[in-house]
Structure formats: C-alpha cells, structure tokens
Amino acid sequence: MDITRRTVFIAGATSGIGLELARRFAAAGSTVVIGGRRSDLLARLADEGFATVPVDVTDQDSVDRARDSVLHTHPDLDTIVTMSGVMIPEDLRDPEHFAAAQQTIDTNLLGTIRVIDAFTPHLIGRGTGTIVTVSSGIAFLPFPVMPTYAASKAAVHAYTEALRAQLDGTGVEVAELVPPAVAITPEHAQINPNALGLADFATEVMDLLRTEPTPHEILVKGVLMHRWAERDGTYDELVARRSQALATLPSLLGGRH
C-alpha cells in the first residue's frame, strides 16, 4: 500500500494505537480523518491539524452521520480503519457479566460491521480502496480474563476473511491488523513488561502496510507466537500460562466475585 497519499478514516483513533497510526499516516503524507466519541479529545486533535468527526460505533445513526460528513468533506476517501474497541474483564460465574459481554460484542464486532457497511458502497463505487480491520493476538490465543473480548476479536478475524472473499474483484483490498499487547503508557509497560512499546509497534505496522501487495494480515513479530500457537503446538501451554492471570480477576472487577 502506498501510505504517502491516502485519505484515511480511522474510527476510534482519539487515543492509543489508533491515534499513533493516525499520526504515522499523516507524517507519511496521507490525509487522516479521526473518528471518536469524546468531543474534548476530538477538539484537541482538530487543533493538532486533523480532520475529525464524532462517531459512536454502537449507534447506527451516529455511524451514518459520520459517513455522510466524511464523504462530504473527503469524497476521495480510499481507506477505512475500524479501530474502535473495548476490553472488559468478566467473571463468567456471575450472570451479571452479560452486560459487559453485550457491550463488547456491540462495540468490537457489530461496531466493526457497522463502519464497514457504511463505507463499502463508496469504496466499491470507486473501484479501489482498502479496509483495515483490527482483531488481536487474543483472537488466536485467548486470554481467559477477558473471554468475550477474545470471542469478539476471533469473530472479527472470521468476518474479515469472508469480507475479503466477497470483495474479491471489486478493487477493494481487505487487511487485518493483529496487535499483540501494546504498552500505550509507561504504566502499561510496568503492568506487562512483555508488551510491545507503542512507537515500536507503529513503526513495524507502517513498514508492513507499505508492502505491495498489502498483506492480508498485518503481523508484527511480537504477535507471531499468538497467531501460530496452534500450528506450532504451543497453544495449550500458552493458554494455561495466560490462565494464571485469573488469580487477579477479583481485583480487576473491584473485589466482586
């Protein structure tokens, strides 16, 4: 993908990985529109020079308004990145976890589908473009503390595979970004010393995106052990190791059991 002259809409880019990638696309020469829910962060990013649009991916009307706004101001839009997502710990022994599960699916999976559906006719009409979905290493190697998050990201992976097959021949390519644990802040790095630094992650991602043709899966080195655990015969061992984090679940849930 030529990242130097794209017009990119990133849903869920007011912070974290999405914002870092927005800045990298812009630094490479692309035009970037940032979508998000928080008006204060959008205002701050507008001051930074980004085009912004409010969007709540759990609300179809909000997604439709964002699409209309983006296409009105940027009719040459050619790249969509579905970055919006939530990570919520759940105790599956407590039926009250269902609200968290519902929110996770509505944001991570249905939110992804809403954004894709909103812009796919435009991209097909252009006869060219790129959709980048965002799954997770946890889609391939579950983290038992966040079961519905893992399920939602595994669903995003499967949906991406089907989307790519259905859009074959339209000129619209489909790529899946598969992040590992990424340390957004120094505090994150202290909590998980194995997490990949945000700057290093973004550099590797942009290098992979530059590849021609764009890879079907954007796999930084730090996520390969997750992506290929079943193939490499390490799946059971790694899931057992990740299950040790269940001991921290009560504290993550605020002491509820």
C-alpha positions as CSV (number, residue, x, y, z in Angstrom):
1,M,0.0,0.0,0.0
2,D,1.2,3.5,-0.8
3,I,0.8,5.2,2.5
4,T,2.0,8.6,1.3
5,R,-1.2,9.9,-0.4
6,R,-4.1,8.1,1.1
7,T,-7.3,9.6,2.5
8,V,-7.9,7.6,5.7
9,F,-10.8,7.4,8.1
10,I,-9.9,5.8,11.4
11,A,-12.9,5.1,13.7
12,G,-11.7,5.1,17.3
13,A,-8.5,7.0,16.9
14,T,-8.7,9.6,19.7
15,S,-6.1,7.7,21.8
16,G,-3.8,4.7,21.9
17,I,-2.9,2.7,18.8
18,G,-5.5,4.4,16.6
19,L,-4.1,7.9,17.4
20,E,-0.5,6.7,16.9
21,L,-1.3,5.2,13.5
22,A,-3.2,8.4,12.5
23,R,-0.1,10.4,13.2
24,R,2.1,8.0,11.3
25,F,-0.3,8.1,8.2
26,A,-0.3,11.9,8.4
27,A,3.5,12.1,8.8
28,A,3.9,9.9,5.7
29,G,1.8,12.4,3.7
30,S,-1.7,11.0,3.9
31,T,-4.8,12.9,4.9
32,V,-6.4,11.5,8.0
33,V,-9.9,11.9,9.5
34,I,-10.2,10.8,13.1
35,G,-13.5,9.5,14.4
36,G,-14.3,9.1,18.1
37,R,-16.9,9.6,20.8
38,R,-15.2,12.2,23.1
39,S,-15.7,15.7,21.9
40,D,-12.9,17.1,24.1
41,L,-10.3,14.8,22.5
42,L,-11.7,15.5,19.0
43,A,-11.3,19.2,19.7
44,R,-7.7,18.7,20.8
45,L,-6.9,16.7,17.7
46,A,-8.6,19.3,15.5
47,D,-6.2,21.8,17.0
48,E,-3.4,19.5,16.0
49,G,-4.5,19.7,12.4
50,F,-6.5,16.6,12.0
51,A,-10.0,16.5,10.4
52,T,-12.3,15.0,13.0
53,V,-15.8,13.6,13.2
54,P,-17.9,12.4,16.1
55,V,-18.9,8.8,15.9
56,D,-20.3,6.1,18.2
57,V,-19.9,2.8,16.5
58,T,-22.6,1.2,18.7
59,D,-25.2,3.7,17.2
60,Q,-26.2,3.1,13.6
61,D,-27.5,6.7,13.2
62,S,-24.2,8.1,14.5
63,V,-22.2,5.9,12.1
64,D,-24.4,7.0,9.2
65,R,-23.9,10.7,10.1
66,A,-20.2,10.2,10.4
67,R,-20.1,8.6,6.9
68,D,-22.1,11.4,5.4
69,S,-19.8,14.0,7.0
70,V,-16.6,12.3,6.0
71,L,-17.7,11.7,2.4
72,H,-18.9,15.3,2.1
73,T,-15.6,16.8,3.1
74,H,-13.4,14.0,1.7
75,P,-15.0,12.5,-1.4
76,D,-11.7,10.9,-2.3
77,L,-11.7,8.7,0.8
78,D,-10.0,5.4,0.0
79,T,-9.0,3.8,3.3
80,I,-11.1,2.7,6.3
81,V,-9.6,1.5,9.6
82,T,-12.0,0.0,12.2
83,M,-10.1,0.7,15.4
84,S,-12.9,1.1,17.9
85,G,-12.8,-1.5,20.7
86,V,-13.3,-2.2,24.4
87,M,-11.5,-4.7,26.7
88,I,-13.6,-5.6,29.8
89,P,-12.7,-8.3,32.3
90,E,-15.5,-10.8,33.1
91,D,-16.3,-13.4,35.8
92,L,-18.3,-16.0,33.9
93,R,-19.5,-17.5,37.1
94,D,-21.5,-14.3,37.7
95,P,-24.5,-13.8,35.4
96,E,-24.0,-10.0,35.8
97,H,-21.1,-10.3,33.4
98,F,-23.6,-10.4,30.5
99,A,-23.8,-6.6,30.3
100,A,-20.0,-6.4,29.7
101,A,-20.3,-9.2,27.1
102,Q,-23.1,-7.4,25.3
103,Q,-21.1,-4.1,25.3
104,T,-18.0,-5.9,24.0
105,I,-19.8,-7.5,21.1
106,D,-21.7,-4.4,20.2
107,T,-18.5,-2.3,20.0
108,N,-15.9,-4.7,18.8
109,L,-17.8,-6.9,16.4
110,L,-21.0,-5.1,15.4
111,G,-19.3,-1.7,15.5
112,T,-16.8,-3.0,13.0
113,I,-19.5,-4.3,10.8
114,R,-21.5,-1.0,11.0
115,V,-18.5,1.0,9.9
116,I,-17.6,-1.4,7.1
117,D,-21.2,-1.4,5.8
118,A,-21.4,2.4,5.9
119,F,-18.3,2.9,3.6
120,T,-18.2,-0.3,1.4
121,P,-20.6,1.0,-1.3
122,H,-18.4,4.1,-1.6
123,L,-15.2,2.1,-2.0
124,I,-16.8,-0.3,-4.4
125,G,-18.1,2.6,-6.4
126,R,-14.5,4.0,-6.7
127,G,-13.3,0.6,-7.8
128,T,-10.3,0.8,-5.4
129,G,-9.5,1.2,-1.7
130,T,-8.6,-0.6,1.4
131,I,-10.4,-1.7,4.5
132,V,-8.3,-2.5,7.6
133,T,-10.0,-4.3,10.4
134,V,-8.4,-4.7,13.8
135,S,-8.5,-8.1,15.6
136,S,-6.0,-9.1,18.2
137,G,-3.5,-11.7,19.1
138,I,-6.1,-12.7,21.7
139,A,-8.3,-13.8,18.8
140,F,-5.9,-16.7,18.3
141,L,-4.7,-17.3,21.8
142,P,-7.5,-16.5,24.3
143,F,-6.9,-14.5,27.5
144,P,-9.4,-16.1,30.0
145,V,-9.7,-12.9,32.0
146,M,-11.4,-11.3,29.0
147,P,-13.4,-14.0,27.4
148,T,-15.9,-12.0,25.3
149,Y,-13.1,-9.7,24.1
150,A,-11.3,-12.8,22.7
151,A,-14.6,-14.1,21.2
152,S,-15.3,-10.7,19.6
153,K,-11.8,-10.5,18.0
154,A,-11.9,-14.1,16.8
155,A,-15.2,-13.1,15.1
156,V,-13.6,-10.0,13.6
157,H,-10.9,-12.3,12.1
158,A,-13.5,-14.7,10.6
159,Y,-15.6,-11.7,9.3
160,T,-12.5,-10.2,7.7
161,E,-11.8,-13.4,5.8
162,A,-15.3,-13.5,4.5
163,L,-15.3,-9.8,3.6
164,R,-12.1,-10.3,1.6
165,A,-13.6,-13.2,-0.3
166,Q,-16.8,-11.3,-1.1
167,L,-14.9,-8.1,-2.2
168,D,-12.5,-10.0,-4.5
169,G,-12.6,-8.5,-7.9
170,T,-14.1,-5.1,-6.8
171,G,-10.7,-3.4,-6.4
172,V,-11.2,-3.1,-2.7
173,E,-8.5,-4.9,-0.6
174,V,-9.0,-6.1,2.9
175,A,-6.3,-6.3,5.5
176,E,-6.4,-7.4,9.2
177,L,-4.3,-5.7,11.8
178,V,-3.5,-8.2,14.6
179,P,-1.9,-6.3,17.5
180,P,-0.2,-8.1,20.5
181,A,-0.2,-6.5,23.9
182,V,1.0,-2.9,23.3
183,A,2.2,-0.6,26.1
184,I,0.3,2.7,25.4
185,T,1.7,4.4,28.5
186,P,4.7,3.8,30.9
187,E,2.1,2.4,33.4
188,H,1.1,-0.2,30.9
189,A,4.7,-1.2,30.4
190,Q,5.1,-1.7,34.2
191,I,1.9,-3.9,34.3
192,N,3.0,-6.0,31.4
193,P,6.8,-5.9,30.8
194,N,6.3,-8.1,27.7
195,A,4.1,-5.6,26.0
196,L,5.5,-4.0,22.8
197,G,6.2,-0.3,23.0
198,L,3.7,1.8,21.1
199,A,6.3,3.6,18.9
200,D,8.0,0.3,18.0
201,F,4.6,-1.3,17.2
202,A,3.5,1.6,15.0
203,T,6.8,1.6,13.1
204,E,6.6,-2.1,12.4
205,V,2.9,-1.8,11.3
206,M,3.6,1.1,8.9
207,D,6.5,-0.9,7.4
208,L,4.2,-3.8,6.8
209,L,1.5,-1.7,5.4
210,R,4.0,-0.3,2.8
211,T,4.4,-3.8,1.4
212,E,3.0,-4.4,-2.1
213,P,0.5,-6.0,-2.2
214,T,-0.8,-5.2,1.2
215,P,-0.6,-8.3,3.4
216,H,-3.9,-10.0,4.3
217,E,-2.7,-10.0,7.9
218,I,-0.5,-7.3,9.5
219,L,1.5,-9.4,11.9
220,V,4.3,-7.7,13.9
221,K,6.9,-10.0,15.2
222,G,5.5,-9.8,18.8
223,V,2.2,-11.4,17.8
224,L,3.5,-14.4,15.8
225,M,3.6,-16.6,18.9
226,H,-0.1,-15.9,19.4
227,R,-1.1,-16.2,15.7
228,W,0.6,-19.5,15.1
229,A,0.3,-21.2,18.6
230,E,-2.0,-24.0,17.3
231,R,0.2,-24.6,14.3
232,D,3.4,-24.7,16.4
233,G,1.9,-26.9,19.1
234,T,2.3,-24.4,21.9
235,Y,-1.4,-23.5,22.2
236,D,-2.3,-25.5,25.3
237,E,0.8,-24.5,27.2
238,L,0.4,-20.8,26.4
239,V,-3.4,-20.8,27.3
240,A,-2.5,-22.4,30.6
241,R,0.1,-19.8,31.3
242,R,-2.3,-17.0,30.5
243,S,-4.9,-18.6,32.7
244,Q,-2.7,-17.8,35.7
245,A,-4.0,-14.2,35.4
246,L,-7.4,-15.4,36.6
247,A,-6.0,-15.0,40.1
248,T,-6.1,-11.2,39.6
249,L,-9.7,-11.3,38.4
250,P,-11.3,-10.2,41.7
251,S,-9.1,-7.1,41.8
252,L,-9.9,-6.3,38.2
253,L,-13.6,-6.5,39.0
254,G,-13.3,-4.2,42.0
255,G,-13.4,-7.0,44.5
256,R,-16.6,-8.5,43.2
257,H,-16.5,-12.3,42.9
